[in-house]
């Protein structure tokens, strides 16, 4: 497996991609495989985790020979048939893992970083003597298809079966073929003795010739999948952002062609199910007190909410708590801020509901500063709503285990793991019926769903679904317990998903 993230390593995670790269190998070894996972070291993974130098690799990049160190890394939960490696090179260093380049120069630094990484990995794969398949994740690894098909030093890759997994088609890593230092001509000038091949590889979405590593994976992988059946269907259709629909993001034609060939699948991500609950169970007041304690212990690392905000909230003695654990990015939180048919935002209407029914809402996450500041302002203004900026494993576990109703109004969601974790802990969810959310939550059975033809309708439906769920909780305990128990019993295991991956790996 080749990926940008791996949560089997300390500090190896940014998003859900890391969860898949952590968990899927363990499920595959139960089916008889051995798995090697390789990511960049980013200048710190080999230091944050127990590691030893495995080898050095020589590879072409920017018209000269480069050398990188390859470390074998001990994971958080080692297994003898899963080996994790990281590649260290000065130009691969980044902290955090992904850069946030300005809109005028998207992926300027990250694309160059992952093009270099792909060249190193391509040479490492030449060392393998045993038969193996190559599982590539998201745009970061798509450069390997260009090297496989066009670069003479990587001809050994042509005999390897490839599986390409799309985790988020909205992030594609596109860069120009030529024009500045972060371009294909800069990374691999030896490919340009002739330019007659460029047209076949360029992204048709752009007026100037651009290389799209995700498109390369879609076109050239032997097998292709997304991380849920629902998302695999949605990306076959054009996006309509104005009306709140996120589809193929310009790649729907190529995806439809691969679907017709039988090459595109949707495989739902799995969730780990410990043999016994490991989280402490608390009342609403105990939960709020615990959050106060953890914020104080963070010494300012966790911001947005303060112990004072939580103490004020405790004075209401809320009967229920809406929860959320999320990245604070447009995809995940925009619907909280959108306005419904009455001209008010979803969060304003939810705060009114909390006041009417004596509830509270606690949201944990970090992400884009602009959105963080909006939620901090909401915390200052609305005493029923508390936003905790940052991340705490203890707080996230407490919210999953002790919230009354988990909110996940994503504009789109390739799969989603948070809803599975909340359900595992017996907390029903309110979700937007998109992607993997509609594959895991069934309205009125194990949770609550909403939809709408545009953001305004979606806001109305979101608030309506939360209102309905709260009323069931407060007024119809039998109905609520039926939903809660169904959520608790739901199982989305890696075992069943791994069997489908095994078929695609050949």
C-alpha angles and dihedrals in degrees: 000000000000117000145145095236139035123180090195082081127068108257091005096120136088102149146345093304088073091054092055093048089049098047108030095064091056090052092047094053088056085061092054104269131124114219133204116193122196130187136157115277092222088208094287115050092081088054099041091052130047104266145162131203107261102178145315122251129210116209142158120260133151093000097303142075115273130192128210135180119239115207127194105221130204110230130220090258107022123208124186094229096048115072122185123201134181129200117222122200129145092245093052094061118115134148113217097034095242126044121223102224119188119264092253091062107029116190091359093147103021096053091053090047094053094041088057091045091051092052091052092046092048090058092044090055088058089068093064115107099177125078111265144160125230120231112193123191126212129318096313091075098038092096088074090071091058091050092045094053104031112024119081093210090063101049088120088072092064093078094053122097110236131206118190121198122200111209098170120005091190091076110059108159096228119179133170120266090231142355107088142019096282098063138103091256089056095046098043110015091162089073093064105070080109127021099195091104096058096084091059091054103039126109110250091210092077133068092217121054107273133174116226111194092196091053089049089057093047093050101041110030116107089225130016134195145168125214099258138023091238093055091046088060097043096053091059088072130070116261120250104191094173089064096039099257120134112192134148095334092224097318098085094108093056091043091051090052091053090046090055089051090054092244100116123081138167115223118181116231115242135231131222116246112199115210091244133020110269101188127093113249115226141175119244092264093046090051093052090047090051091051090052090052094049093048090053090049092052091069093218098320090110109057140168095062123050132198086258092061091050093046089053089050092051090058089070090058090218118215095211139015127216110210141194135180110188151129109269097235133124094261093056106036111020093099090060087062101038118103125242132211092289093057095250128113122252092247092052091052092046091052089054089051090051091052092048095048099032098248138137137214126215121187123187124192152092137223137106109031093221091060093041090056091051091055092045088054090050090053091053092048103039119050092197094059125069125184117193109198114211133029133283123174091208093051094046091050091048092050093048092049101040110029119108098218128010118217122213109162095163116170086222131355123191090199117322127211101197093073090052092051093047091049090048088058093048097257112133117222138221106215139172106250095243135117116330092354092071089045092058108030122059116194114250092000108071100350144336130284136189137189141175142178093243138011093269092055090043091055092050091048093046093053090043092053092049091047091051092048093049091050091051090050094049102034110023109041094170092055091044093050090051090056093044093050092048089052090049092051096046114112128197101174130188089222094071093041092049091057090059091047089052090057092052092047088058 
